[in-house]
Amino acid sequence: MEIKNIKEGLVTVKAPEFDKITSKAPVFYNPVMELNRDLSVLAIKAFQHELGREINICDAFGGSGIRGIRYAKEIDNVSKVIITDINPLAVQYAIENIEMNNLDNVEVYKEDSNILLRKCRGKFDVVDIDPFGTPSPYIESAAISLKTCGMICVTATDTSALCGTFKEPCIRKYSAMPLKTEYCHEIGIRILAGFIARTFSKYKKCIQVKFSHSSNHYMRIYAVIKKGAKITDESLKNIGYILHCDNCLYRTVIQGFAPKIPSHCPLCGKNIRIAGPLWTGSILNSEFIKDMMNNIENSNINQKNNAFKLLNTASLEADATATYYDLHQMCKNLKISAPRLHYVLEALEKEGYFASRTHFKPTGIKTDAPLDVLKKIIVYIISS
């Protein structure tokens, strides 16, 4: 078995070389997730700065140990990092990688993630759930293990379920109906956030999503936890549904667990499709994202340019309403050629509407303009 040395951030680790990234790899290491790990370092730095004290972290899916080791090495005021993995070979590599990086504040356990998290009730400031596939079986254990005012970091790689390609797995794993639309990746993140919020609410805990993104083959959420029955009840008002019309591209958000939902589009009368229950509240916090961007300069990360680009776009769209319009899909619906995106954004802003790009899609438009206004602007730009 070939062994390779990997340099990320301030650490160097070793892991087995393998051709295909699968859950059956002898020790799991995914180079595609380097940006994920870079952003995680930046996010936890911002959280620690906000909290203003030492923190401890659990990396619940250790693999080679690179994520937890980077947290210990690259984030100030980390008292302890706990890494766990059920694979004994992964545990062996993680221990050797910790020694290679001269760290004394990292511990490794051969333990099932759910069991370790439930043993550590109320112990962790940060819990990172980054499994191969769905994170849904581990969210409740994370809720138990997190301190009040802690932060949960969650990765989901089962995007085919969350985005509506396969709806039955989404219903089974997240108790929500997905929707295959041009903005399905945002719907997927909102379904994941809604599932986290509903799970945490059992323990009188609620979430405030600080940052989320959809990149490559995965979705990622960072949320700060608050505790209390009253604040949790108030937070659950952010649970609702997205209604979408395939015919005219109308969409709207309806809040509530069991709201009255129309079956036909109010604009064209065609059938409405429904996604949810999902999180209708904010999925980006501009101040938190700016803190992350400020941390880039004093962080030694390989994906610095990609991280800055993603965070910059996310900060611009942070105050936008739910869902976005795909310019190409809109023009296909109107049966016209697509104008340049920045012309549409400028025209919307000139009319007094919010308008921004979105990290979800290069041709996506976030705006609070009504659908008919957006269509008229696009037609005007093309005809002028």
One Martini backbone bead per residue (centre of mass of N, CA, C, O) as a GRO file, in nm:
protein
  384
    1MET     BB    1   0.091   0.040   0.027
    2GLU     BB    2   0.071   0.357  -0.050
    3ILE     BB    3   0.231   0.653   0.076
    4LYS     BB    4   0.126   0.988   0.153
    5ASN     BB    5   0.199   1.327   0.158
    6ILE     BB    6   0.016   1.601   0.319
    7LYS     BB    7  -0.041   1.953   0.246
    8GLU     BB    8  -0.210   2.158   0.492
    9GLY     BB    9  -0.157   2.440   0.578
   10LEU     BB   10   0.026   2.359   0.884
   11VAL     BB   11   0.015   2.058   0.778
   12THR     BB   12   0.135   1.711   0.795
   13VAL     BB   13   0.025   1.411   0.636
   14LYS     BB   14  -0.062   1.065   0.628
   15ALA     BB   15  -0.177   0.846   0.354
   16PRO     BB   16  -0.327   0.640   0.163
   17GLU     BB   17  -0.318   0.531  -0.157
   18PHE     BB   18  -0.594   0.595  -0.393
   19ASP     BB   19  -0.800   0.603  -0.671
   20LYS     BB   20  -1.081   0.588  -0.513
   21ILE     BB   21  -1.340   0.765  -0.357
   22THR     BB   22  -1.440   0.580  -0.073
   23SER     BB   23  -1.567   0.416   0.207
   24LYS     BB   24  -1.346   0.167   0.144
   25ALA     BB   25  -1.116   0.301   0.230
   26PRO     BB   26  -0.869   0.247   0.454
   27VAL     BB   27  -0.827   0.573   0.460
   28PHE     BB   28  -0.990   0.868   0.486
   29TYR     BB   29  -0.922   1.090   0.197
   30ASN     BB   30  -1.022   1.415   0.059
   31PRO     BB   31  -0.901   1.653  -0.160
   32VAL     BB   32  -1.171   1.807  -0.237
   33MET     BB   33  -1.203   1.904   0.085
   34GLU     BB   34  -1.009   2.144   0.134
   35LEU     BB   35  -1.201   2.385   0.128
   36ASN     BB   36  -1.373   2.290   0.358
   37ARG     BB   37  -1.141   2.303   0.568
   38ASP     BB   38  -1.068   2.599   0.531
   39LEU     BB   39  -1.351   2.713   0.607
   40SER     BB   40  -1.358   2.584   0.888
   41VAL     BB   41  -1.127   2.740   1.008
   42LEU     BB   42  -1.252   3.022   0.961
   43ALA     BB   43  -1.519   2.973   1.120
   44ILE     BB   44  -1.396   2.894   1.400
   45LYS     BB   45  -1.243   3.152   1.436
   46ALA     BB   46  -1.493   3.336   1.438
   47PHE     BB   47  -1.631   3.195   1.677
   48GLN     BB   48  -1.406   3.228   1.888
   49HIS     BB   49  -1.406   3.537   1.873
   50GLU     BB   50  -1.705   3.566   1.962
   51LEU     BB   51  -1.671   3.408   2.237
   52GLY     BB   52  -1.383   3.467   2.398
   53ARG     BB   53  -1.262   3.163   2.426
   54GLU     BB   54  -1.199   2.863   2.494
   55ILE     BB   55  -1.199   2.558   2.298
   56ASN     BB   56  -1.372   2.261   2.200
   57ILE     BB   57  -1.336   1.971   1.974
   58CYS     BB   58  -1.527   1.757   1.743
   59ASP     BB   59  -1.417   1.493   1.530
   60ALA     BB   60  -1.644   1.245   1.418
   61PHE     BB   61  -1.461   1.195   1.129
   62GLY     BB   62  -1.135   1.145   1.108
   63GLY     BB   63  -0.958   0.947   0.969
   64SER     BB   64  -0.647   1.084   0.928
   65GLY     BB   65  -0.697   1.373   1.105
   66ILE     BB   66  -0.673   1.650   0.950
   67ARG     BB   67  -0.896   1.826   1.065
   68GLY     BB   68  -0.830   1.822   1.370
   69ILE     BB   69  -0.532   1.907   1.337
   70ARG     BB   70  -0.590   2.183   1.211
   71TYR     BB   71  -0.746   2.298   1.447
   72ALA     BB   72  -0.509   2.278   1.654
   73LYS     BB   73  -0.291   2.444   1.474
   74GLU     BB   74  -0.480   2.708   1.342
   75ILE     BB   75  -0.632   2.759   1.619
   76ASP     BB   76  -0.689   2.956   1.865
   77ASN     BB   77  -0.783   2.852   2.172
   78VAL     BB   78  -0.740   2.528   2.184
   79SER     BB   79  -0.765   2.288   2.422
   80LYS     BB   80  -0.936   2.057   2.252
   81VAL     BB   81  -0.919   1.755   2.045
   82ILE     BB   82  -1.157   1.525   1.921
   83ILE     BB   83  -1.102   1.204   1.772
   84THR     BB   84  -1.310   0.987   1.567
   85ASP     BB   85  -1.305   0.624   1.480
   86ILE     BB   86  -1.393   0.294   1.374
   87ASN     BB   87  -1.118   0.273   1.235
   88PRO     BB   88  -0.817   0.141   1.327
   89LEU     BB   89  -0.634   0.258   1.101
   90ALA     BB   90  -0.717   0.553   1.135
   91VAL     BB   91  -0.622   0.579   1.425
   92GLN     BB   92  -0.326   0.522   1.368
   93TYR     BB   93  -0.281   0.760   1.175
   94ALA     BB   94  -0.370   0.987   1.363
   95ILE     BB   95  -0.154   0.944   1.578
   96GLU     BB   96   0.090   0.985   1.388
   97ASN     BB   97   0.002   1.275   1.290
   98ILE     BB   98   0.018   1.410   1.564
   99GLU     BB   99   0.319   1.356   1.613
  100MET     BB  100   0.422   1.496   1.350
  101ASN     BB  101   0.281   1.786   1.473
  102ASN     BB  102   0.330   1.833   1.778
  103LEU     BB  103   0.072   1.741   1.959
  104ASP     BB  104  -0.113   1.781   2.296
  105ASN     BB  105  -0.447   1.854   2.213
  106VAL     BB  106  -0.494   1.549   2.100
  107GLU     BB  107  -0.753   1.299   2.071
  108VAL     BB  108  -0.802   0.941   2.019
  109TYR     BB  109  -1.083   0.734   1.905
  110LYS     BB  110  -1.239   0.410   1.905
  111GLU     BB  111  -1.552   0.525   1.790
  112ASP     BB  112  -1.862   0.577   1.767
  113SER     BB  113  -2.003   0.873   1.716
  114ASN     BB  114  -2.266   0.847   1.879
  115ILE     BB  115  -2.142   0.739   2.138
  116LEU     BB  116  -1.942   0.965   2.202
  117LEU     BB  117  -2.145   1.203   2.204
  118ARG     BB  118  -2.327   1.081   2.436
  119LYS     BB  119  -2.100   1.071   2.651
  120CYS     BB  120  -2.057   1.401   2.582
  121ARG     BB  121  -2.244   1.577   2.756
  122GLY     BB  122  -2.197   1.911   2.721
  123LYS     BB  123  -1.875   1.944   2.612
  124PHE     BB  124  -1.894   2.096   2.334
  125ASP     BB  125  -1.836   2.373   2.120
  126VAL     BB  126  -1.755   2.177   1.873
  127VAL     BB  127  -1.921   2.003   1.599
  128ASP     BB  128  -1.809   1.768   1.346
  129ILE     BB  129  -2.001   1.665   1.057
  130ASP     BB  130  -1.823   1.435   0.813
  131PRO     BB  131  -1.956   1.225   0.621
  132PHE     BB  132  -2.035   0.951   0.414
  133GLY     BB  133  -2.307   1.125   0.337
  134THR     BB  134  -2.532   1.127   0.571
  135PRO     BB  135  -2.598   1.316   0.883
  136SER     BB  136  -2.875   1.235   1.024
  137PRO     BB  137  -2.779   1.009   1.251
  138TYR     BB  138  -2.599   1.259   1.420
  139ILE     BB  139  -2.759   1.511   1.522
  140GLU     BB  140  -2.867   1.429   1.803
  141SER     BB  141  -2.590   1.377   1.934
  142ALA     BB  142  -2.490   1.666   1.893
  143ALA     BB  143  -2.706   1.804   2.067
  144ILE     BB  144  -2.609   1.668   2.334
  145SER     BB  145  -2.287   1.756   2.321
  146LEU     BB  146  -2.356   2.050   2.321
  147LYS     BB  147  -2.319   2.351   2.413
  148THR     BB  148  -2.412   2.634   2.499
  149CYS     BB  149  -2.311   2.823   2.233
  150GLY     BB  150  -2.246   2.644   2.016
  151MET     BB  151  -2.116   2.455   1.724
  152ILE     BB  152  -2.230   2.336   1.408
  153CYS     BB  153  -2.086   2.111   1.161
  154VAL     BB  154  -2.222   2.026   0.831
  155THR     BB  155  -2.213   1.748   0.608
  156ALA     BB  156  -2.348   1.680   0.272
  157THR     BB  157  -2.338   1.418   0.001
  158ASP     BB  158  -2.662   1.369  -0.056
  159THR     BB  159  -2.767   1.553  -0.312
  160SER     BB  160  -2.975   1.375  -0.466
  161ALA     BB  161  -3.180   1.403  -0.235
  162LEU     BB  162  -3.185   1.715  -0.161
  163CYS     BB  163  -3.240   1.791  -0.487
  164GLY     BB  164  -3.461   1.557  -0.609
  165THR     BB  165  -3.373   1.305  -0.770
  166PHE     BB  166  -3.432   1.148  -0.483
  167LYS     BB  167  -3.703   1.160  -0.275
  168GLU     BB  168  -3.721   0.919  -0.077
  169PRO     BB  169  -3.451   0.962   0.084
  170CYS     BB  170  -3.533   1.241   0.192
  171ILE     BB  171  -3.780   1.154   0.349
  172ARG     BB  172  -3.634   0.939   0.524
  173LYS     BB  173  -3.388   1.131   0.640
  174TYR     BB  174  -3.557   1.442   0.658
  175SER     BB  175  -3.866   1.474   0.646
  176ALA     BB  176  -3.869   1.571   0.326
  177MET     BB  177  -3.951   1.754   0.038
  178PRO     BB  178  -3.817   1.782  -0.254
  179LEU     BB  179  -3.678   1.990  -0.541
  180LYS     BB  180  -3.650   1.999  -0.888
  181THR     BB  181  -3.456   2.280  -0.957
  182GLU     BB  182  -3.259   2.558  -1.021
  183TYR     BB  183  -3.265   2.581  -0.674
  184CYS     BB  184  -3.195   2.298  -0.524
  185HIS     BB  185  -2.946   2.367  -0.339
  186GLU     BB  186  -3.099   2.554  -0.150
  187ILE     BB  187  -3.312   2.358  -0.064
  188GLY     BB  188  -3.118   2.151   0.058
  189ILE     BB  189  -3.009   2.335   0.283
  190ARG     BB  190  -3.292   2.391   0.408
  191ILE     BB  191  -3.354   2.100   0.481
  192LEU     BB  192  -3.111   2.055   0.664
  193ALA     BB  193  -3.168   2.290   0.861
  194GLY     BB  194  -3.453   2.194   0.941
  195PHE     BB  195  -3.362   1.926   1.064
  196ILE     BB  196  -3.178   2.044   1.280
  197ALA     BB  197  -3.391   2.222   1.420
  198ARG     BB  198  -3.593   1.994   1.496
  199THR     BB  199  -3.392   1.821   1.659
  200PHE     BB  200  -3.299   2.041   1.870
  201SER     BB  201  -3.586   2.114   1.991
  202LYS     BB  202  -3.607   1.871   2.193
  203TYR     BB  203  -3.367   2.046   2.372
  204LYS     BB  204  -3.417   2.353   2.366
  205LYS     BB  205  -3.284   2.406   2.077
  206CYS     BB  206  -3.126   2.640   1.853
  207ILE     BB  207  -3.064   2.800   1.537
  208GLN     BB  208  -2.787   2.993   1.380
  209VAL     BB  209  -2.706   3.068   1.073
  210LYS     BB  210  -2.386   3.172   0.946
  211PHE     BB  211  -2.306   2.940   0.728
  212SER     BB  212  -2.335   2.843   0.375
  213HIS     BB  213  -2.276   2.578   0.121
  214SER     BB  214  -2.240   2.486  -0.233
  215SER     BB  215  -2.001   2.228  -0.328
  216ASN     BB  216  -1.976   2.027  -0.561
  217HIS     BB  217  -2.084   1.731  -0.369
  218TYR     BB  218  -2.173   1.946  -0.136
  219MET     BB  219  -2.294   2.041   0.190
  220ARG     BB  220  -2.275   2.332   0.422
  221ILE     BB  221  -2.305   2.393   0.785
  222TYR     BB  222  -2.315   2.681   1.015
  223ALA     BB  223  -2.420   2.668   1.365
  224VAL     BB  224  -2.558   2.831   1.628
  225ILE     BB  225  -2.638   2.773   1.970
  226LYS     BB  226  -2.944   2.787   2.149
  227LYS     BB  227  -3.120   2.818   2.473
  228GLY     BB  228  -3.469   2.763   2.502
  229ALA     BB  229  -3.802   2.754   2.475
  230LYS     BB  230  -3.872   3.035   2.360
  231ILE     BB  231  -3.648   3.060   2.135
  232THR     BB  232  -3.729   2.795   1.996
  233ASP     BB  233  -4.021   2.862   1.924
  234GLU     BB  234  -3.941   3.108   1.752
  235SER     BB  235  -3.752   2.959   1.550
  236LEU     BB  236  -3.981   2.761   1.429
  237LYS     BB  237  -4.098   2.988   1.237
  238ASN     BB  238  -3.876   2.902   1.007
  239ILE     BB  239  -4.071   2.691   0.929
  240GLY     BB  240  -4.145   2.556   0.591
  241TYR     BB  241  -4.229   2.645   0.246
  242ILE     BB  242  -4.189   2.579  -0.106
  243LEU     BB  243  -4.332   2.724  -0.395
  244HIS     BB  244  -4.370   2.584  -0.738
  245CYS     BB  245  -4.370   2.685  -1.089
  246ASP     BB  246  -4.299   2.548  -1.399
  247ASN     BB  247  -4.438   2.740  -1.604
  248CYS     BB  248  -4.359   3.056  -1.472
  249LEU     BB  249  -4.158   3.048  -1.199
  250TYR     BB  250  -4.307   3.065  -0.956
  251ARG     BB  251  -4.243   3.172  -0.607
  252THR     BB  252  -4.284   3.077  -0.252
  253VAL     BB  253  -4.318   3.145   0.100
  254ILE     BB  254  -4.430   2.928   0.370
  255GLN     BB  255  -4.512   2.941   0.699
  256GLY     BB  256  -4.510   2.654   0.881
  257PHE     BB  257  -4.615   2.325   0.949
  258ALA     BB  258  -4.954   2.372   0.870
  259PRO     BB  259  -5.031   2.520   0.613
  260LYS     BB  260  -5.199   2.680   0.373
  261ILE     BB  261  -5.196   2.524   0.046
  262PRO     BB  262  -5.189   2.581  -0.267
  263SER     BB  263  -5.246   2.406  -0.587
  264HIS     BB  264  -5.227   2.686  -0.746
  265CYS     BB  265  -5.123   2.925  -0.942
  266PRO     BB  266  -5.172   3.277  -0.917
  267LEU     BB  267  -5.075   3.342  -1.224
  268CYS     BB  268  -5.150   3.059  -1.420
  269GLY     BB  269  -5.300   2.791  -1.272
  270LYS     BB  270  -5.104   2.587  -1.219
  271ASN     BB  271  -4.935   2.357  -1.073
  272ILE     BB  272  -4.803   2.300  -0.754
  273ARG     BB  273  -4.496   2.270  -0.592
  274ILE     BB  274  -4.338   2.108  -0.299
  275ALA     BB  275  -4.116   2.213  -0.028
  276GLY     BB  276  -4.082   2.014   0.265
  277PRO     BB  277  -3.973   2.093   0.537
  278LEU     BB  278  -3.800   2.412   0.602
  279TRP     BB  279  -3.570   2.668   0.600
  280THR     BB  280  -3.661   3.029   0.587
  281GLY     BB  281  -3.426   3.153   0.691
  282SER     BB  282  -3.123   3.229   0.744
  283ILE     BB  283  -2.796   3.114   0.568
  284LEU     BB  284  -2.658   3.405   0.615
  285ASN     BB  285  -2.384   3.602   0.769
  286SER     BB  286  -2.218   3.886   0.710
  287GLU     BB  287  -2.040   3.925   0.965
  288PHE     BB  288  -1.923   3.641   0.977
  289ILE     BB  289  -1.803   3.641   0.690
  290LYS     BB  290  -1.612   3.881   0.736
  291ASP     BB  291  -1.445   3.735   0.951
  292MET     BB  292  -1.348   3.515   0.762
  293MET     BB  293  -1.206   3.706   0.561
  294ASN     BB  294  -1.007   3.828   0.773
  295ASN     BB  295  -0.864   3.536   0.819
  296ILE     BB  296  -0.713   3.482   0.553
  297GLU     BB  297  -0.445   3.648   0.578
  298ASN     BB  298  -0.366   3.473   0.862
  299SER     BB  299  -0.381   3.220   0.664
  300ASN     BB  300  -0.253   2.893   0.567
  301ILE     BB  301  -0.393   2.849   0.251
  302ASN     BB  302  -0.441   2.703  -0.063
  303GLN     BB  303  -0.762   2.819  -0.104
  304LYS     BB  304  -0.776   3.134  -0.092
  305ASN     BB  305  -0.920   3.230  -0.355
  306ASN     BB  306  -1.173   3.048  -0.334
  307ALA     BB  307  -1.262   3.146  -0.056
  308PHE     BB  308  -1.297   3.447  -0.121
  309LYS     BB  309  -1.499   3.422  -0.351
  310LEU     BB  310  -1.723   3.279  -0.194
  311LEU     BB  311  -1.750   3.481   0.045
  312ASN     BB  312  -1.812   3.734  -0.118
  313THR     BB  313  -2.075   3.634  -0.245
  314ALA     BB  314  -2.217   3.558   0.021
  315SER     BB  315  -2.219   3.850   0.139
  316LEU     BB  316  -2.405   3.973  -0.091
  317GLU     BB  317  -2.653   3.747  -0.037
  318ALA     BB  318  -2.734   3.748   0.274
  319ASP     BB  319  -3.007   3.952   0.242
  320ALA     BB  320  -3.169   3.760   0.089
  321THR     BB  321  -3.404   3.588  -0.031
  322ALA     BB  322  -3.551   3.315  -0.102
  323THR     BB  323  -3.419   3.211  -0.362
  324TYR     BB  324  -3.356   3.185  -0.724
  325TYR     BB  325  -3.266   3.294  -1.047
  326ASP     BB  326  -3.226   3.162  -1.366
  327LEU     BB  327  -3.148   3.313  -1.651
  328HIS     BB  328  -3.173   3.077  -1.856
  329GLN     BB  329  -3.448   2.972  -1.760
  330MET     BB  330  -3.599   3.237  -1.804
  331CYS     BB  331  -3.537   3.261  -2.116
  332LYS     BB  332  -3.666   2.995  -2.191
  333ASN     BB  333  -3.951   3.077  -2.095
  334LEU     BB  334  -3.944   3.343  -2.295
  335LYS     BB  335  -3.796   3.282  -2.569
  336ILE     BB  336  -3.494   3.398  -2.524
  337SER     BB  337  -3.215   3.548  -2.499
  338ALA     BB  338  -2.936   3.597  -2.300
  339PRO     BB  339  -2.820   3.823  -2.109
  340ARG     BB  340  -2.623   3.987  -1.921
  341LEU     BB  341  -2.611   3.974  -1.587
  342HIS     BB  342  -2.522   4.270  -1.510
  343TYR     BB  343  -2.760   4.410  -1.649
  344VAL     BB  344  -2.981   4.300  -1.464
  345LEU     BB  345  -2.870   4.399  -1.195
  346GLU     BB  346  -2.865   4.702  -1.266
  347ALA     BB  347  -3.170   4.729  -1.331
  348LEU     BB  348  -3.277   4.646  -1.054
  349GLU     BB  349  -3.131   4.865  -0.887
  350LYS     BB  350  -3.253   5.109  -1.041
  351GLU     BB  351  -3.553   5.012  -0.934
  352GLY     BB  352  -3.488   4.932  -0.610
  353TYR     BB  353  -3.365   4.649  -0.599
  354PHE     BB  354  -3.250   4.366  -0.500
  355ALA     BB  355  -2.914   4.253  -0.621
  356SER     BB  356  -2.746   3.933  -0.686
  357ARG     BB  357  -2.540   3.707  -0.668
  358THR     BB  358  -2.462   3.347  -0.651
  359HIS     BB  359  -2.293   3.064  -0.537
  360PHE     BB  360  -2.482   2.840  -0.657
  361LYS     BB  361  -2.481   3.016  -0.941
  362PRO     BB  362  -2.357   3.190  -1.213
  363THR     BB  363  -2.680   3.246  -1.325
  364GLY     BB  364  -2.772   3.371  -1.061
  365ILE     BB  365  -3.055   3.551  -0.897
  366LYS     BB  366  -3.089   3.780  -0.637
  367THR     BB  367  -3.429   3.888  -0.553
  368ASP     BB  368  -3.723   4.110  -0.469
  369ALA     BB  369  -3.846   4.095  -0.730
  370PRO     BB  370  -4.091   4.048  -0.915
  371LEU     BB  371  -4.147   3.840  -1.171
  372ASP     BB  372  -4.262   4.049  -1.380
  373VAL     BB  373  -4.026   4.248  -1.355
  374LEU     BB  374  -3.796   4.063  -1.440
  375LYS     BB  375  -3.910   3.995  -1.720
  376LYS     BB  376  -3.923   4.287  -1.830
  377ILE     BB  377  -3.621   4.349  -1.805
  378ILE     BB  378  -3.515   4.126  -1.989
  379VAL     BB  379  -3.675   4.211  -2.243
  380TYR     BB  380  -3.565   4.501  -2.261
  381ILE     BB  381  -3.264   4.433  -2.294
  382ILE     BB  382  -3.298   4.267  -2.559
  383SER     BB  383  -3.465   4.500  -2.726
  384SER     BB  384  -3.234   4.748  -2.687
   0.00000   0.00000   0.00000
